[in-house]
Amino acid sequence: TESYKWLSEALIHGGIANDCRVHLKYVDSEALERHGIDTMFDDVDGILVPGGFGERGSEGKISAIRYARENKVPFFGICLGMQMAVTEFARNVCSIEDAYSSEFKEEAKNPVIHIMEKQKSVKGKGGTMRLGAYPCSLSAQTMARRIYGQDEIIERHRHRYEFNNAYRQQLEGCGLILSGIYPKEDLVEIVEIKDHPWFLGCQFHPEFKSRPMAPHPLFESFVGACFKQSQE
């Protein structure tokens, strides 16, 4: 699809910057649900879970993220990929049972990802979308801040669900780092974890700003981490 074309090109841009060739392996997350991970990721140096809508394959994505986190494989989650990373962390690190996105389970006891209150009354799906470019403040001493080399960025969004701030303290207490925040509404835009070679999820779509001679810093850094992994 067109959206994955942007992603694959952004990864190639990251390869150009790191003087390496990127080989992509597409994994069907529904197949992961059916057959488990087994040897699926034995030959990969990084895992990217992209954006998307709907529940199909979501548990497969969560198991891929868990694999990346536990096996120290570089992981990049974009939009839904970030939301799934938050869900995985809530379930398997913080032991929050029934942690879900309310997109998939409206009656979940622990909706760590949800629609913001003010969006709930908006009629029609398009109206509830958060679309366009928004600023994001990066916290000092985080991987995101180091990658961007600045404390404020502007990135493009296209999503409806958000990190649920009701779980913020609990998730931070378990070690989740909330490194990027939209200050006007205190929304979490970037998450990462420490003691991992490269693990980051972002709520926006960095692939839309990547160019061959000006790769997006997140893709340049992620591919660099994957390349390093391949050398070990």
C-alpha positions as CSV (number, residue, x, y, z in Angstrom):
1,T,0.0,0.0,0.0
2,E,1.0,3.6,-0.4
3,S,1.5,4.2,3.3
4,Y,4.0,1.3,3.5
5,K,5.8,2.7,0.4
6,W,6.6,5.8,2.4
7,L,7.9,3.6,5.2
8,S,10.0,1.4,3.1
9,E,11.5,4.5,1.3
10,A,12.2,6.2,4.7
11,L,14.1,3.0,5.8
12,I,16.1,3.1,2.5
13,H,16.9,6.8,3.2
14,G,18.2,5.6,6.7
15,G,20.3,3.0,4.9
16,I,21.9,5.7,2.6
17,A,22.8,7.7,5.7
18,N,24.4,4.7,7.3
19,D,26.1,3.5,4.1
20,C,24.3,0.2,4.2
21,R,21.7,-1.7,2.3
22,V,18.3,-2.3,4.0
23,H,16.6,-5.7,3.3
24,L,13.0,-5.7,4.3
25,K,11.1,-8.8,5.5
26,Y,7.3,-8.3,5.7
27,V,5.7,-10.3,8.5
28,D,2.0,-11.0,8.6
29,S,1.0,-10.2,12.2
30,E,-2.1,-12.5,11.9
31,A,0.3,-15.3,11.0
32,L,2.2,-14.6,14.3
33,E,-1.1,-15.0,16.1
34,R,-1.8,-18.3,14.4
35,H,1.7,-19.9,14.5
36,G,3.6,-18.0,17.2
37,I,7.0,-16.3,16.6
38,D,9.2,-19.5,16.6
39,T,12.0,-18.7,14.2
40,M,10.3,-15.8,12.4
41,F,12.7,-13.1,13.7
42,D,15.9,-15.2,13.8
43,D,17.2,-13.4,10.7
44,V,16.2,-9.8,11.5
45,D,18.3,-7.0,13.0
46,G,15.3,-4.7,13.8
47,I,11.5,-4.8,14.1
48,L,9.2,-2.0,12.9
49,V,5.5,-2.0,13.7
50,P,3.8,0.6,11.5
51,G,0.6,2.6,11.8
52,G,-2.8,1.2,10.9
53,F,-6.4,0.9,12.1
54,G,-8.4,-1.9,13.5
55,E,-7.9,-5.0,15.6
56,R,-6.7,-7.4,13.0
57,G,-3.3,-8.8,13.9
58,S,-3.0,-6.6,17.0
59,E,-2.0,-9.5,19.3
60,G,0.6,-10.6,16.8
61,K,2.0,-7.1,16.8
62,I,2.1,-7.2,20.6
63,S,4.0,-10.5,20.6
64,A,6.5,-9.1,18.1
65,I,7.1,-6.1,20.3
66,R,7.6,-8.3,23.4
67,Y,10.1,-10.3,21.4
68,A,12.0,-7.1,20.5
69,R,11.9,-5.8,24.0
70,E,13.0,-9.0,25.7
71,N,15.7,-10.0,23.1
72,K,17.2,-6.5,22.8
73,V,16.3,-6.2,19.1
74,P,16.0,-2.6,17.9
75,F,12.3,-1.7,17.8
76,F,10.5,1.2,16.1
77,G,6.8,1.6,16.6
78,I,4.9,4.2,14.6
79,C,1.4,5.5,15.5
80,L,-0.5,2.2,16.2
81,G,2.9,0.6,16.6
82,M,3.6,3.0,19.6
83,Q,0.1,2.3,21.0
84,M,0.8,-1.5,20.8
85,A,4.2,-1.0,22.5
86,V,2.5,0.9,25.4
87,T,-0.1,-2.0,25.7
88,E,2.7,-4.6,25.6
89,F,4.6,-2.8,28.3
90,A,1.5,-2.3,30.5
91,R,0.7,-6.0,30.3
92,N,4.0,-7.7,30.5
93,V,6.2,-5.2,32.5
94,C,3.6,-3.5,34.8
95,S,1.4,-6.6,35.1
96,I,-1.7,-4.6,34.2
97,E,-4.2,-7.3,33.3
98,D,-6.7,-6.4,30.6
99,A,-4.6,-3.6,29.3
100,Y,-6.0,-2.7,25.9
101,S,-6.6,0.1,23.4
102,S,-10.3,1.1,23.7
103,E,-10.2,0.9,19.9
104,F,-10.2,-2.8,20.2
105,K,-12.0,-3.4,23.4
106,E,-14.3,-0.6,24.5
107,E,-15.2,-2.3,27.8
108,A,-11.6,-3.0,28.8
109,K,-10.9,-2.5,32.5
110,N,-7.6,-0.8,31.7
111,P,-7.7,1.2,28.5
112,V,-4.1,2.4,28.4
113,I,-4.9,3.8,24.9
114,H,-8.2,5.7,24.5
115,I,-10.0,8.5,22.7
116,M,-9.6,11.8,24.4
117,E,-12.7,13.0,26.3
118,K,-13.3,16.0,24.1
119,Q,-13.2,13.8,21.0
120,K,-15.9,11.4,22.1
121,S,-18.7,13.8,21.3
122,V,-17.4,14.4,17.7
123,K,-19.6,12.8,15.2
124,G,-18.2,10.8,12.2
125,K,-14.8,9.1,12.2
126,G,-13.0,11.8,10.2
127,G,-14.0,14.4,12.7
128,T,-12.2,12.6,15.6
129,M,-8.9,12.3,13.7
130,R,-5.9,14.3,14.9
131,L,-4.6,15.5,11.6
132,G,-1.7,17.7,10.5
133,A,1.5,19.0,12.1
134,Y,1.9,19.5,15.8
135,P,4.8,20.6,18.0
136,C,6.3,18.2,20.5
137,S,8.7,19.0,23.4
138,L,11.5,16.5,24.0
139,S,12.7,15.7,27.5
140,A,16.4,16.2,28.4
141,Q,18.6,13.1,28.6
142,T,16.4,10.9,26.5
143,M,17.2,9.0,23.3
144,A,14.6,11.1,21.4
145,R,16.4,14.3,22.4
146,R,19.8,12.9,21.5
147,I,18.5,11.7,18.1
148,Y,16.9,15.1,17.1
149,G,19.5,17.2,18.8
150,Q,16.9,19.8,19.7
151,D,14.2,20.2,22.4
152,E,11.2,21.0,20.2
153,I,10.1,19.3,17.0
154,I,7.1,19.5,14.6
155,E,5.7,16.2,13.2
156,R,2.7,15.1,11.2
157,H,-0.2,13.2,12.8
158,R,-3.0,11.0,11.5
159,H,-4.7,9.2,14.3
160,R,-7.7,9.0,16.6
161,Y,-6.5,7.3,19.8
162,E,-4.0,8.6,22.4
163,F,-2.0,7.5,25.4
164,N,-4.3,7.5,28.4
165,N,-2.7,9.8,31.0
166,A,-4.5,8.1,33.8
167,Y,-1.8,5.3,33.5
168,R,1.1,7.7,33.2
169,Q,2.4,7.4,36.7
170,Q,2.1,3.7,36.8
171,L,3.8,3.1,33.5
172,E,6.6,5.6,34.3
173,G,7.0,3.8,37.7
174,C,7.7,0.5,35.7
175,G,10.4,2.2,33.6
176,L,8.5,3.6,30.5
177,I,10.1,6.9,29.5
178,L,7.7,9.5,28.1
179,S,10.2,11.4,26.1
180,G,8.0,13.5,23.8
181,I,5.0,15.6,24.9
182,Y,2.6,17.9,23.1
183,P,2.6,20.6,25.7
184,K,-0.7,22.3,24.9
185,E,-2.7,19.3,25.8
186,D,-0.1,17.3,27.7
187,L,-0.3,14.4,25.2
188,V,2.3,11.7,25.1
189,E,3.9,11.6,21.6
190,I,7.1,9.5,22.1
191,V,7.9,6.6,24.5
192,E,11.1,4.7,24.9
193,I,12.7,2.3,27.4
194,K,16.2,2.2,28.9
195,D,18.6,-0.7,29.0
196,H,17.8,-1.5,25.4
197,P,19.9,-0.8,22.3
198,W,17.0,1.1,20.5
199,F,13.4,1.0,21.6
200,L,11.1,3.9,20.6
201,G,7.5,4.5,19.7
202,C,6.1,7.7,18.3
203,Q,2.5,8.8,17.9
204,F,3.2,10.7,14.6
205,H,4.3,9.7,11.1
206,P,8.0,10.6,10.6
207,E,8.2,8.8,7.3
208,F,6.3,11.7,5.7
209,K,9.2,14.0,6.3
210,S,12.0,11.7,5.1
211,R,13.9,12.4,1.9
212,P,16.8,10.5,0.2
213,M,19.4,13.2,0.9
214,A,17.7,14.3,4.1
215,P,16.6,11.2,5.9
216,H,14.4,11.6,9.0
217,P,16.6,11.5,12.1
218,L,14.5,8.7,13.6
219,F,14.9,6.5,10.6
220,E,18.6,7.3,10.3
221,S,19.1,6.4,14.0
222,F,17.0,3.2,13.8
223,V,18.7,1.8,10.7
224,G,22.0,2.7,12.3
225,A,21.1,0.6,15.4
226,C,19.9,-2.3,13.1
227,F,23.2,-2.1,11.2
228,K,25.1,-2.3,14.4
229,Q,23.0,-5.3,15.5
230,S,23.9,-7.0,12.2
231,Q,27.6,-6.6,12.9
232,E,27.4,-8.3,16.3
